[in-house]
Amino acid sequence: MQYSSDVEAIDAIAKSYKALSAEVGKVIVGQQDVIQASIISLFSNGHSLLVGVPGLAKTLLINTLAEVLDLSFKRIQFTPDLMPSDITGSEILDEDRHFKFNRGPLFANIVLADEINRTPPKTQAALLEAMQERYVTVSGTRHELPSPFFVLATQNPIEQEGTYPLPEAQLDRFMFNIPLDYPTYQEELQVVRQTTSNQTTQLNSILTGDQILAFQKVIRKIPVAENVLEYAVSLVARSRPKTDKATKEVNEYVSWGAGPRASQNLILGAKCHAALRSKYSPDIEDVKAIAGLVLRHRIVVNYKAEADGLSVDKLIDSIL
């Protein structure tokens, strides 16, 4: 997809975002922040972690997004007995007694990794390696994953029994940590009204895979002012205890702060956040708008924070 100028391309991104939001909104009631964060992550060529209790339409949201983007979609239910080959694929012997690679569910444009913390570390690692490298290796042969490739993993925050929590180093691979909350009373009324009748919704395709790939290139090209760059890097530096820029609260309550990937994702996310609003360069407000999504899973609080009832989100507010 070619645009005559970067300005035209950014205007196309903003227009497409409005159309996408409206189309997804035909099925998903509310959750505008979640829809926006998912689209920013996709347009920035990142992956996201969705955290919410069961029944908040996580699967429906991702399925709807895949449909309006005209992309292939696969859902993987992670279980304690899932092996790496179950998601990447394996070699099988065909009728002619030749080995043939049988592709696993990872070979899709959008992959929903449901309850990623329910599967053992070996399978988690296979998924995270594919997310990072954009290919899988089976029996020494590299198999490229489709492009665009976007993983949305879900975690259930209320159940800890029989789970394998993701290590901080692996959580860092996700661009955003997107929290899902309960709908409001009016939203829930609308959800129940829609889902307990014969009403069916016809969705239209808004974007193609090639257009998304073009948008991802445009986002990278958006210029960033030096003061915005310095603000993003300083923000991340303030989250690291026992350093020059650390705040009083960080020194008292944080065990580990965010790494350089957080700074990179703050700038990429801010660029896309600005583009969705037809702004041709991000400002500090764009960085602030996505700071919680980027930092939430990268800051590790200590026992004192838990004892004092201080959440990571409150800490991020104090850093901002």
C-alpha positions as a LaTeX table, in Angstrom:
\begin{tabular}{lrrr}
\hline
Residue & $x$ (\AA) & $y$ (\AA) & $z$ (\AA) \\
\hline
Met1 & 0.00 & 0.00 & 0.00 \\
Gln2 & 1.60 & 3.27 & $-1.14$ \\
Tyr3 & 0.75 & 6.77 & 0.09 \\
Ser4 & 1.86 & 9.96 & $-1.66$ \\
Ser5 & 3.09 & 11.43 & 1.65 \\
Asp6 & 3.48 & 10.55 & 5.32 \\
Val7 & 0.78 & 13.11 & 6.16 \\
Glu8 & $-1.67$ & 11.27 & 3.91 \\
Ala9 & $-0.67$ & 7.95 & 5.52 \\
Ile10 & $-1.25$ & 9.28 & 9.06 \\
Asp11 & $-4.65$ & 10.65 & 8.03 \\
Ala12 & $-5.46$ & 7.17 & 6.63 \\
Ile13 & $-4.48$ & 5.59 & 9.98 \\
Ala14 & $-6.77$ & 7.97 & 11.91 \\
Lys15 & $-9.65$ & 7.36 & 9.50 \\
Ser16 & $-9.18$ & 3.58 & 9.63 \\
Tyr17 & $-9.10$ & 3.62 & 13.43 \\
Lys18 & $-12.47$ & 5.41 & 13.60 \\
Ala19 & $-13.99$ & 2.91 & 11.16 \\
Leu20 & $-12.47$ & $-0.03$ & 13.07 \\
Ser21 & $-13.77$ & 1.20 & 16.43 \\
Ala22 & $-17.26$ & 1.70 & 15.01 \\
Glu23 & $-17.31$ & $-1.76$ & 13.40 \\
Val24 & $-16.00$ & $-3.57$ & 16.52 \\
Gly25 & $-18.51$ & $-1.55$ & 18.57 \\
Lys26 & $-21.36$ & $-3.30$ & 16.73 \\
Val27 & $-20.50$ & $-6.45$ & 18.70 \\
Ile28 & $-18.45$ & $-5.30$ & 21.71 \\
Val29 & $-20.28$ & $-3.03$ & 24.14 \\
Gly30 & $-18.03$ & $-0.45$ & 25.83 \\
Gln31 & $-14.36$ & $-1.42$ & 26.37 \\
Gln32 & $-13.21$ & 1.48 & 24.17 \\
Asp33 & $-9.87$ & 1.74 & 25.99 \\
Val34 & $-9.24$ & $-1.98$ & 25.44 \\
Ile35 & $-10.10$ & $-1.74$ & 21.72 \\
Gln36 & $-7.83$ & 1.30 & 21.31 \\
Ala37 & $-4.92$ & $-0.36$ & 23.16 \\
Ser38 & $-5.27$ & $-3.53$ & 21.05 \\
Ile39 & $-5.23$ & $-1.52$ & 17.80 \\
Ile40 & $-2.22$ & 0.56 & 18.93 \\
Ser41 & $-0.37$ & $-2.66$ & 19.76 \\
Leu42 & $-1.21$ & $-4.18$ & 16.36 \\
Phe43 & $-0.28$ & $-1.03$ & 14.38 \\
Ser44 & 2.99 & $-0.82$ & 16.37 \\
Asn45 & 3.85 & $-4.45$ & 15.53 \\
Gly46 & 3.75 & $-5.47$ & 19.20 \\
His47 & 1.94 & $-8.08$ & 21.29 \\
Ser48 & $-0.35$ & $-7.59$ & 24.28 \\
Leu49 & $-1.39$ & $-9.26$ & 27.50 \\
Leu50 & $-5.10$ & $-9.05$ & 28.41 \\
Val51 & $-5.77$ & $-9.36$ & 32.13 \\
Gly52 & $-9.33$ & $-9.78$ & 33.37 \\
Val53 & $-11.70$ & $-12.12$ & 35.16 \\
Pro54 & $-13.66$ & $-14.71$ & 33.09 \\
Gly55 & $-16.70$ & $-13.65$ & 31.08 \\
Leu56 & $-15.54$ & $-10.21$ & 29.94 \\
Ala57 & $-15.67$ & $-11.16$ & 26.21 \\
Lys58 & $-11.90$ & $-11.36$ & 25.69 \\
Thr59 & $-12.22$ & $-14.08$ & 23.04 \\
Leu60 & $-15.15$ & $-12.33$ & 21.34 \\
Leu61 & $-13.19$ & $-9.06$ & 21.20 \\
Ile62 & $-10.18$ & $-10.65$ & 19.51 \\
Asn63 & $-12.33$ & $-12.71$ & 17.16 \\
Thr64 & $-14.28$ & $-9.59$ & 16.14 \\
Leu65 & $-11.05$ & $-7.65$ & 15.61 \\
Ala66 & $-9.70$ & $-10.42$ & 13.34 \\
Glu67 & $-12.95$ & $-10.42$ & 11.34 \\
Val68 & $-13.03$ & $-6.67$ & 10.68 \\
Leu69 & $-9.33$ & $-6.78$ & 9.76 \\
Asp70 & $-9.88$ & $-9.68$ & 7.35 \\
Leu71 & $-7.07$ & $-11.65$ & 9.02 \\
Ser72 & $-6.77$ & $-15.33$ & 9.94 \\
Phe73 & $-7.49$ & $-16.05$ & 13.61 \\
Lys74 & $-6.62$ & $-18.99$ & 15.87 \\
Arg75 & $-7.40$ & $-19.50$ & 19.55 \\
Ile76 & $-5.13$ & $-21.71$ & 21.66 \\
Gln77 & $-6.50$ & $-22.86$ & 25.02 \\
Phe78 & $-3.42$ & $-23.30$ & 27.20 \\
Thr79 & $-3.60$ & $-26.31$ & 29.54 \\
Pro80 & $-1.07$ & $-28.02$ & 31.86 \\
Asp81 & $-0.54$ & $-30.89$ & 29.37 \\
Leu82 & 0.06 & $-28.69$ & 26.28 \\
Met83 & 3.43 & $-29.36$ & 24.61 \\
Pro84 & 5.46 & $-26.91$ & 22.43 \\
Ser85 & 4.78 & $-29.02$ & 19.30 \\
Asp86 & 1.03 & $-28.67$ & 19.95 \\
Ile87 & 1.27 & $-24.96$ & 19.17 \\
Thr88 & 4.20 & $-24.73$ & 16.73 \\
Gly89 & 3.40 & $-27.86$ & 14.70 \\
Ser90 & 5.35 & $-31.05$ & 14.06 \\
Glu91 & 6.66 & $-33.26$ & 11.29 \\
Ile92 & 4.48 & $-36.19$ & 10.26 \\
Leu93 & 5.00 & $-39.09$ & 7.84 \\
Asp94 & 2.75 & $-38.74$ & 4.77 \\
Glu95 & 1.36 & $-41.51$ & 2.51 \\
Asp96 & 4.56 & $-41.53$ & 0.44 \\
Arg97 & 6.63 & $-42.02$ & 3.62 \\
His98 & 8.10 & $-38.52$ & 3.39 \\
Phe99 & 8.25 & $-36.18$ & 6.35 \\
Lys100 & 5.86 & $-33.25$ & 6.02 \\
Phe101 & 5.55 & $-30.27$ & 8.37 \\
Asn102 & 2.08 & $-30.05$ & 9.86 \\
Arg103 & 1.53 & $-26.41$ & 10.90 \\
Gly104 & 0.27 & $-25.69$ & 14.40 \\
Pro105 & $-2.23$ & $-23.00$ & 15.47 \\
Leu106 & 0.56 & $-20.38$ & 15.77 \\
Phe107 & 0.40 & $-20.03$ & 11.98 \\
Ala108 & $-2.26$ & $-17.32$ & 11.92 \\
Asn109 & $-2.24$ & $-13.52$ & 11.71 \\
Ile110 & $-3.95$ & $-13.07$ & 15.08 \\
Val111 & $-3.39$ & $-15.64$ & 17.82 \\
Leu112 & $-5.34$ & $-15.63$ & 21.08 \\
Ala113 & $-3.26$ & $-17.45$ & 23.71 \\
Asp114 & $-5.97$ & $-18.11$ & 26.29 \\
Glu115 & $-4.84$ & $-18.43$ & 29.93 \\
Ile116 & $-1.15$ & $-18.49$ & 29.09 \\
Asn117 & $-0.29$ & $-18.96$ & 32.78 \\
Arg118 & $-1.99$ & $-22.39$ & 32.80 \\
Thr119 & 0.68 & $-24.07$ & 30.68 \\
Pro120 & 4.20 & $-25.17$ & 31.74 \\
Pro121 & 7.24 & $-22.90$ & 31.13 \\
Lys122 & 8.47 & $-25.00$ & 28.17 \\
Thr123 & 5.31 & $-24.25$ & 26.15 \\
Gln124 & 5.21 & $-20.63$ & 27.31 \\
Ala125 & 8.81 & $-20.26$ & 26.07 \\
Ala126 & 7.89 & $-21.71$ & 22.65 \\
Leu127 & 5.15 & $-19.08$ & 22.25 \\
Leu128 & 7.34 & $-16.21$ & 23.44 \\
Glu129 & 10.20 & $-17.25$ & 21.16 \\
Ala130 & 7.82 & $-17.25$ & 18.18 \\
Met131 & 6.54 & $-13.80$ & 19.22 \\
Gln132 & 10.08 & $-12.42$ & 19.29 \\
Glu133 & 11.61 & $-14.15$ & 16.27 \\
Arg134 & 8.47 & $-14.35$ & 14.04 \\
Tyr135 & 9.34 & $-17.91$ & 13.03 \\
Val136 & 9.44 & $-21.42$ & 14.50 \\
Thr137 & 12.20 & $-23.99$ & 14.07 \\
Val138 & 11.24 & $-27.67$ & 13.83 \\
Ser139 & 13.85 & $-30.40$ & 13.18 \\
Gly140 & 16.38 & $-27.74$ & 12.21 \\
Thr141 & 14.11 & $-26.14$ & 9.58 \\
Arg142 & 12.91 & $-22.56$ & 9.98 \\
His143 & 9.24 & $-21.88$ & 9.20 \\
Glu144 & 8.27 & $-18.22$ & 8.85 \\
Leu145 & 5.07 & $-17.10$ & 10.59 \\
Pro146 & 2.49 & $-15.12$ & 8.59 \\
Ser147 & 2.72 & $-11.35$ & 8.49 \\
Pro148 & 1.24 & $-9.39$ & 10.21 \\
Phe149 & 1.60 & $-11.57$ & 13.30 \\
Phe150 & $-0.12$ & $-10.43$ & 16.49 \\
Val151 & $-0.41$ & $-12.36$ & 19.77 \\
Leu152 & $-2.92$ & $-11.47$ & 22.47 \\
Ala153 & $-2.40$ & $-13.57$ & 25.59 \\
Thr154 & $-4.92$ & $-13.65$ & 28.45 \\
Gln155 & $-4.36$ & $-14.19$ & 32.15 \\
Asn156 & $-6.96$ & $-14.78$ & 34.83 \\
Pro157 & $-5.90$ & $-12.67$ & 37.85 \\
Ile158 & $-8.07$ & $-14.41$ & 40.46 \\
Glu159 & $-6.99$ & $-18.04$ & 40.13 \\
Gln160 & $-3.49$ & $-19.01$ & 41.23 \\
Glu161 & $-3.95$ & $-22.75$ & 41.82 \\
Gly162 & $-2.46$ & $-24.89$ & 39.04 \\
Thr163 & $-0.87$ & $-21.93$ & 37.25 \\
Tyr164 & 2.66 & $-21.15$ & 36.09 \\
Pro165 & 3.14 & $-17.37$ & 36.42 \\
Leu166 & 5.16 & $-15.80$ & 33.60 \\
Pro167 & 8.64 & $-14.66$ & 34.69 \\
Glu168 & 9.33 & $-10.90$ & 34.49 \\
Ala169 & 11.81 & $-11.44$ & 31.62 \\
Gln170 & 9.04 & $-13.07$ & 29.56 \\
Leu171 & 6.40 & $-10.49$ & 30.51 \\
Asp172 & 8.79 & $-7.88$ & 29.09 \\
Arg173 & 8.16 & $-9.34$ & 25.60 \\
Phe174 & 4.62 & $-7.95$ & 25.68 \\
Met175 & 4.29 & $-4.35$ & 24.55 \\
Phe176 & 1.14 & $-3.67$ & 26.63 \\
Asn177 & $-0.58$ & $-5.07$ & 29.69 \\
Ile178 & $-4.27$ & $-4.28$ & 29.05 \\
Pro179 & $-6.64$ & $-4.57$ & 32.03 \\
Leu180 & $-10.30$ & $-5.46$ & 31.43 \\
Asp181 & $-12.83$ & $-4.34$ & 33.99 \\
Tyr182 & $-16.49$ & $-5.16$ & 34.58 \\
Pro183 & $-18.95$ & $-3.29$ & 32.33 \\
Thr184 & $-21.07$ & $-0.48$ & 33.76 \\
Tyr185 & $-24.71$ & $-1.20$ & 34.65 \\
Gln186 & $-26.00$ & 0.31 & 31.39 \\
Glu187 & $-23.36$ & $-1.56$ & 29.32 \\
Glu188 & $-24.26$ & $-4.85$ & 30.98 \\
Leu189 & $-27.95$ & $-4.25$ & 30.23 \\
Gln190 & $-27.06$ & $-3.78$ & 26.57 \\
Val191 & $-24.82$ & $-6.91$ & 26.56 \\
Val192 & $-27.60$ & $-9.07$ & 28.00 \\
Arg193 & $-30.15$ & $-7.58$ & 25.56 \\
Gln194 & $-27.88$ & $-8.36$ & 22.58 \\
Thr195 & $-26.75$ & $-11.83$ & 23.60 \\
Thr196 & $-30.09$ & $-13.30$ & 24.69 \\
Ser197 & $-32.00$ & $-12.63$ & 21.46 \\
Asn198 & $-31.87$ & $-13.85$ & 17.86 \\
Gln199 & $-30.10$ & $-10.66$ & 16.82 \\
Thr200 & $-27.16$ & $-11.26$ & 14.45 \\
Thr201 & $-24.61$ & $-8.65$ & 13.42 \\
Gln202 & $-23.03$ & $-8.47$ & 9.99 \\
Leu203 & $-19.47$ & $-7.19$ & 10.18 \\
Asn204 & $-17.61$ & $-5.51$ & 7.31 \\
Ser205 & $-13.88$ & $-5.85$ & 6.64 \\
Ile206 & $-12.18$ & $-2.50$ & 7.19 \\
Leu207 & $-8.48$ & $-3.23$ & 6.57 \\
Thr208 & $-6.33$ & $-5.86$ & 4.90 \\
Gly209 & $-3.05$ & $-7.39$ & 6.06 \\
Asp210 & $-1.09$ & $-5.34$ & 3.50 \\
Gln211 & $-2.61$ & $-2.08$ & 4.78 \\
Ile212 & $-1.68$ & $-2.99$ & 8.37 \\
Leu213 & 1.92 & $-3.72$ & 7.30 \\
Ala214 & 2.00 & $-0.32$ & 5.55 \\
Phe215 & 0.67 & 1.37 & 8.72 \\
Gln216 & 3.36 & $-0.35$ & 10.82 \\
Lys217 & 6.06 & 1.15 & 8.56 \\
Val218 & 4.46 & 4.62 & 8.73 \\
Ile219 & 4.34 & 4.54 & 12.57 \\
Arg220 & 8.10 & 3.88 & 12.67 \\
Lys221 & 8.75 & 6.89 & 10.39 \\
Ile222 & 6.84 & 9.40 & 12.55 \\
Pro223 & 9.34 & 11.97 & 13.93 \\
Val224 & 9.66 & 12.52 & 17.68 \\
Ala225 & 10.81 & 15.76 & 19.34 \\
Glu226 & 13.88 & 15.47 & 21.56 \\
Asn227 & 12.00 & 16.65 & 24.67 \\
Val228 & 9.39 & 13.88 & 24.20 \\
Leu229 & 12.14 & 11.27 & 23.77 \\
Glu230 & 13.89 & 12.53 & 26.93 \\
Tyr231 & 10.60 & 12.52 & 28.85 \\
Ala232 & 9.89 & 8.86 & 27.94 \\
Val233 & 13.40 & 7.69 & 28.89 \\
Ser234 & 13.32 & 9.74 & 32.14 \\
Leu235 & 9.93 & 8.26 & 33.01 \\
Val236 & 11.33 & 4.72 & 32.75 \\
Ala237 & 14.50 & 5.72 & 34.64 \\
Arg238 & 12.32 & 7.03 & 37.50 \\
Ser239 & 10.87 & 3.52 & 37.93 \\
Arg240 & 14.29 & 2.03 & 38.81 \\
Pro241 & 15.11 & 1.97 & 42.54 \\
Lys242 & 18.48 & 3.12 & 43.86 \\
Thr243 & 19.25 & 5.24 & 40.79 \\
Asp244 & 19.73 & 9.02 & 40.38 \\
Lys245 & 16.24 & 9.60 & 38.97 \\
Ala246 & 14.29 & 7.26 & 41.28 \\
Thr247 & 11.46 & 8.87 & 43.27 \\
Lys248 & 11.03 & 8.43 & 47.04 \\
Glu249 & 8.10 & 6.01 & 46.50 \\
Val250 & 10.09 & 3.92 & 44.00 \\
Asn251 & 13.05 & 3.54 & 46.38 \\
Glu252 & 10.69 & 2.49 & 49.15 \\
Tyr253 & 8.28 & 0.17 & 47.29 \\
Val254 & 9.92 & $-1.16$ & 44.09 \\
Ser255 & 12.17 & $-4.23$ & 43.82 \\
Trp256 & 12.82 & $-3.95$ & 40.08 \\
Gly257 & 12.04 & $-1.18$ & 37.61 \\
Ala258 & 11.36 & $-1.19$ & 33.88 \\
Gly259 & 14.10 & $-1.92$ & 31.32 \\
Pro260 & 15.01 & $-0.29$ & 27.98 \\
Arg261 & 12.19 & $-2.15$ & 26.15 \\
Ala262 & 9.77 & 0.03 & 28.15 \\
Ser263 & 11.37 & 3.22 & 26.73 \\
Gln264 & 11.16 & 1.82 & 23.18 \\
Asn265 & 7.51 & 0.83 & 23.61 \\
Leu266 & 6.59 & 4.17 & 25.18 \\
Ile267 & 7.84 & 5.99 & 22.08 \\
Leu268 & 6.31 & 3.52 & 19.60 \\
Gly269 & 2.99 & 3.55 & 21.46 \\
Ala270 & 3.01 & 7.35 & 21.71 \\
Lys271 & 3.64 & 7.63 & 17.96 \\
Cys272 & 0.65 & 5.41 & 17.21 \\
His273 & $-1.54$ & 7.11 & 19.84 \\
Ala274 & $-0.79$ & 10.43 & 18.14 \\
Ala275 & $-1.43$ & 9.02 & 14.64 \\
Leu276 & $-4.88$ & 7.74 & 15.67 \\
Arg277 & $-5.74$ & 11.37 & 16.42 \\
Ser278 & $-4.30$ & 12.76 & 13.15 \\
Lys279 & $-1.30$ & 14.26 & 14.98 \\
Tyr280 & 1.89 & 14.14 & 12.92 \\
Ser281 & 4.23 & 13.89 & 15.91 \\
Pro282 & 3.61 & 12.69 & 19.49 \\
Asp283 & 3.81 & 14.98 & 22.51 \\
Ile284 & 4.24 & 14.29 & 26.23 \\
Glu285 & 0.47 & 13.77 & 26.63 \\
Asp286 & 0.65 & 10.83 & 24.19 \\
Val287 & 3.42 & 9.25 & 26.27 \\
Lys288 & 1.37 & 9.71 & 29.45 \\
Ala289 & $-1.72$ & 8.22 & 27.79 \\
Ile290 & $-0.04$ & 4.84 & 27.22 \\
Ala291 & 2.43 & 4.85 & 30.14 \\
Gly292 & 0.27 & 2.61 & 32.34 \\
Leu293 & $-0.13$ & 0.01 & 29.56 \\
Val294 & 3.66 & $-0.13$ & 29.03 \\
Leu295 & 4.87 & $-0.01$ & 32.66 \\
Arg296 & 2.21 & $-2.04$ & 34.50 \\
His297 & 3.85 & $-5.45$ & 33.93 \\
Arg298 & 7.44 & $-4.21$ & 34.04 \\
Ile299 & 7.54 & $-2.85$ & 37.60 \\
Val300 & 7.94 & $-5.37$ & 40.44 \\
Val301 & 6.78 & $-4.07$ & 43.82 \\
Asn302 & 8.09 & $-5.42$ & 47.14 \\
Tyr303 & 6.26 & $-6.84$ & 50.15 \\
Lys304 & 6.11 & $-3.36$ & 51.79 \\
Ala305 & 3.98 & $-2.05$ & 48.90 \\
Glu306 & 1.57 & $-4.96$ & 49.34 \\
Ala307 & 1.46 & $-4.41$ & 53.11 \\
Asp308 & 0.69 & $-0.69$ & 52.61 \\
Gly309 & $-1.92$ & $-1.46$ & 49.95 \\
Leu310 & $-0.01$ & 0.35 & 47.21 \\
Ser311 & $-0.80$ & $-1.01$ & 43.73 \\
Val312 & 1.47 & $-0.78$ & 40.67 \\
Asp313 & $-1.03$ & 1.60 & 39.03 \\
Lys314 & $-0.82$ & 4.01 & 41.99 \\
Leu315 & 2.98 & 3.85 & 41.81 \\
Ile316 & 2.89 & 4.66 & 38.08 \\
Asp317 & 0.65 & 7.67 & 38.84 \\
Ser318 & 3.24 & 8.88 & 41.37 \\
Ile319 & 6.03 & 8.51 & 38.77 \\
Leu320 & 3.98 & 10.45 & 36.20 \\
\hline
\end{tabular}
